[in-house]
Amino acid sequence: MAVKKSPTKIKAVAKSNKAASKPVAKSVVKSAEKPVKKAAAVTTAKVTSAPTASKTSFMMPSSMTPSKLDAKKLIKPLILLIILGVAYLLKDEVIVASVNGKPITRFALIQSLEQQSASTVLENLTLQMLVQQELKKAGIVVTSEELDQELTKIEEQLSAQGQNLDDLLKAQGLTRAQVKEQLALSKGLEKLLADKVTVSEEEITKYFEDNKEFMGDVKLEDVRADIEAQVRQEKLSTEQQKWFAEISKNADIKYYKFAPSKNL
């Protein structure tokens, strides 16, 4: 049989249970809250201090920045591309021909030309420069009009023979400018040696008689001008050789790689 508790006793037990539970709950809550706050504080401190530590220990020097490292790596390829580009643009200046894909360089061509005709070419260049210096020293000037007149005479002579000046120049690899340069030297020498080159009437007659059989049935008056020009040219050539020999003795000419086969 169940024992009935009185209401008074039930209230008293409830109060005592209530009173006993309050201190326990508060102490548990307080004790539970404190460690959580400390842990949070510790965690916060670690998080906030972590960036400072990483900046100090992993800071990359300014000289080792990625942009500068990349620039250094690009320098050599860039230089190589520039060299290749220049070589491509100048390939015609370096390579003059190819045989089955194998190139013949300009250097090889020059070496071959030096072996074949360098002595003559060097002699002519040396003589040409020496003549230019002497003409300048003597104050000899050949005008553009004089050069044009000489060039016209040459064209007329060639035309009379059925030839064309430009075709002949092209075949020899020359230009009109180069011809004018040579004409300036020859015309200048003609002026310089004019007082030493005279043609007398006796010389013209003698030349006609000596070469009459080669001239055919012609009169002296018909070929007089041609004979005079021919005799004058021969005498001028002789005087030029004498003049060349004289100025060469006084000139300071040095040959470095090789010398002409004969002296000027």
C-alpha positions in Angstrom: 0.0 0.0 0.0 1.5 3.4 -1.1 2.3 5.8 1.6 0.9 9.2 0.9 3.1 12.2 1.7 1.7 15.2 3.1 1.7 18.4 1.1 3.8 20.1 3.8 6.6 17.5 3.5 6.5 17.6 -0.3 7.1 21.4 -0.3 9.9 21.1 2.1 11.6 18.5 0.0 11.2 20.6 -3.1 12.6 23.6 -1.5 15.6 21.7 -0.2 16.2 20.3 -3.7 15.9 23.6 -5.3 18.2 25.2 -2.9 20.7 22.5 -3.4 20.6 22.8 -7.2 21.2 26.5 -7.5 24.8 26.7 -6.1 25.8 23.6 -8.2 24.4 25.1 -11.5 26.0 28.5 -11.0 29.4 27.0 -10.1 29.3 24.7 -13.1 28.4 27.5 -15.4 31.0 29.8 -14.0 33.7 27.2 -14.0 32.8 26.2 -17.6 32.8 29.8 -18.8 36.2 30.8 -17.5 38.3 28.2 -19.4 36.4 29.0 -22.6 37.3 32.7 -22.3 40.9 31.9 -21.6 41.1 29.5 -24.6 39.5 32.2 -26.7 42.0 34.7 -25.5 44.9 32.4 -26.2 43.5 31.6 -29.7 43.1 35.3 -30.5 46.6 36.1 -29.4 48.0 33.4 -31.6 46.0 34.5 -34.6 46.9 38.2 -34.2 50.6 37.5 -33.6 51.0 35.0 -36.5 51.1 37.6 -39.3 53.8 39.5 -37.5 56.0 36.5 -37.1 55.5 35.5 -40.8 56.4 38.9 -42.1 59.6 38.9 -40.0 60.8 35.5 -41.0 59.7 35.2 -44.6 60.2 38.7 -46.0 61.8 38.5 -49.5 64.7 40.9 -50.3 63.9 43.6 -52.8 66.7 42.4 -55.1 65.0 39.0 -55.4 61.6 40.1 -56.4 59.9 38.0 -59.1 59.8 40.9 -61.6 63.6 41.4 -61.5 64.3 37.7 -61.6 62.1 37.4 -64.7 63.9 40.3 -66.4 67.3 38.7 -65.8 66.1 35.5 -67.3 64.8 37.3 -70.4 68.0 39.2 -71.2 69.9 36.3 -72.8 67.0 35.2 -75.1 66.4 38.8 -76.1 70.0 39.3 -77.1 70.0 36.0 -79.0 66.8 37.1 -80.9 68.5 40.4 -81.8 71.6 38.7 -83.1 69.5 36.3 -85.2 67.5 39.2 -86.5 70.5 41.2 -87.5 72.1 38.1 -89.1 69.0 37.6 -91.2 68.9 41.2 -92.4 72.6 41.1 -93.3 72.6 37.6 -94.8 73.1 39.0 -98.3 76.2 40.9 -97.0 77.6 37.8 -95.4 76.6 35.0 -97.9 77.2 35.7 -101.6 76.1 32.3 -102.9 75.2 28.7 -101.9 75.8 25.3 -103.5 73.3 22.6 -102.5 72.6 24.5 -99.3 76.3 25.1 -98.5 77.1 28.8 -98.3 79.9 30.7 -99.9 80.7 33.7 -97.6 81.9 37.1 -98.7 85.0 36.5 -96.6 85.9 33.5 -98.7 85.3 35.5 -101.9 87.5 38.4 -100.7 90.3 35.9 -99.8 90.1 34.4 -103.3 90.1 37.8 -104.9 93.1 38.8 -102.8 95.0 35.8 -104.0 94.2 36.4 -107.7 94.3 40.2 -108.2 94.9 41.9 -104.9 98.3 43.2 -105.9 97.0 45.0 -108.9 94.0 46.4 -107.2 96.0 47.6 -104.2 98.5 49.3 -106.5 95.7 51.1 -108.4 94.0 52.2 -105.2 97.3 53.5 -103.8 98.1 55.3 -107.0 94.6 56.8 -107.2 94.8 58.2 -103.7 98.2 59.6 -104.4 97.0 61.3 -107.5 94.0 62.8 -105.7 96.3 64.2 -103.0 98.7 65.7 -105.6 95.9 67.3 -107.6 94.5 68.9 -104.5 97.9 70.2 -103.5 98.4 71.7 -106.9 94.9 73.3 -106.8 93.7 71.4 -109.9 89.8 71.3 -110.1 87.7 69.4 -112.7 84.2 70.7 -112.9 81.0 68.6 -113.4 80.5 70.3 -116.8 83.9 69.1 -117.9 83.1 65.5 -116.8 79.8 65.5 -118.6 81.5 66.7 -121.8 84.0 63.9 -121.6 81.3 61.3 -120.9 79.4 62.6 -123.9 82.4 62.2 -126.1 82.8 58.6 -125.0 79.2 57.8 -125.6 79.4 59.3 -129.1 82.5 57.2 -129.9 80.8 54.0 -128.7 77.6 54.8 -130.5 79.5 55.3 -133.8 80.8 51.7 -133.2 77.4 50.4 -132.5 77.9 50.0 -128.8 76.1 51.4 -125.7 77.9 52.8 -122.7 75.5 51.6 -120.1 75.6 48.1 -121.5 79.4 48.0 -121.4 79.4 49.4 -117.8 76.9 46.8 -116.7 78.9 44.0 -118.2 82.0 45.2 -116.3 80.1 45.9 -113.1 80.7 49.6 -113.2 78.5 52.7 -112.8 78.6 56.1 -114.4 79.6 57.6 -111.1 82.7 55.4 -111.1 83.5 56.3 -114.7 83.3 60.0 -113.7 85.6 59.4 -110.8 88.2 58.0 -113.2 87.7 60.8 -115.7 88.2 63.3 -113.0 91.7 61.8 -112.3 92.7 61.6 -116.0 91.4 65.1 -116.8 93.1 66.5 -113.7 96.4 64.9 -114.8 95.9 66.3 -118.3 95.6 69.8 -116.8 98.6 69.2 -114.5 100.9 68.0 -117.3 99.5 70.2 -120.0 102.7 72.3 -120.4 104.7 69.1 -120.9 102.5 67.6 -123.6 102.6 69.3 -126.9 102.1 67.9 -130.4 103.9 69.4 -133.3 103.1 69.3 -137.0 106.1 67.1 -137.7 104.9 64.5 -135.2 101.5 64.4 -136.8 102.9 63.9 -140.3 105.4 61.3 -139.1 102.6 59.3 -137.4 100.5 59.4 -140.6 103.3 58.2 -142.8 104.3 55.4 -140.3 100.7 54.1 -140.1 99.4 54.9 -143.6 99.0 51.3 -144.7 96.8 50.6 -141.7 94.7 53.7 -142.3 93.8 52.9 -145.9 93.2 55.3 -148.7 92.7 58.5 -146.6 94.1 62.0 -146.7 96.0 63.5 -143.9 93.5 66.3 -143.4 90.7 63.8 -142.9 92.4 62.1 -140.0 94.5 65.0 -138.7 92.4 65.6 -135.5 92.4 61.8 -134.7 96.1 61.6 -135.1 96.8 64.6 -133.0 94.6 63.2 -130.2 96.3 59.8 -130.5 99.8 61.3 -130.3 98.8 63.6 -127.4 97.5 60.6 -125.5 100.7 58.6 -126.0 102.8 61.5 -124.9 100.5 62.1 -121.9 100.8 58.5 -120.9 104.6 58.7 -121.0 104.7 61.8 -118.9 102.2 60.3 -116.4 104.5 57.3 -115.9 107.4 59.7 -115.2 105.3 61.8 -112.9 104.1 58.7 -111.0 107.6 57.5 -110.5 108.7 60.9 -109.2 105.9 61.4 -106.7 106.1 57.8 -105.5 109.7 58.3 -104.3 108.6 61.2 -102.1 105.4 59.6 -100.9 105.2 57.8 -97.5 103.4 54.6 -98.6 103.2 51.6 -96.2 101.8 48.2 -97.0 100.6 46.1 -94.1 99.0 42.8 -95.1 100.8 42.4 -98.5 102.6 44.7 -101.0 102.1 44.9 -104.7 104.2 42.7 -106.9 106.0 45.7 -108.2 106.7 49.1 -106.9 104.8 52.1 -108.1 
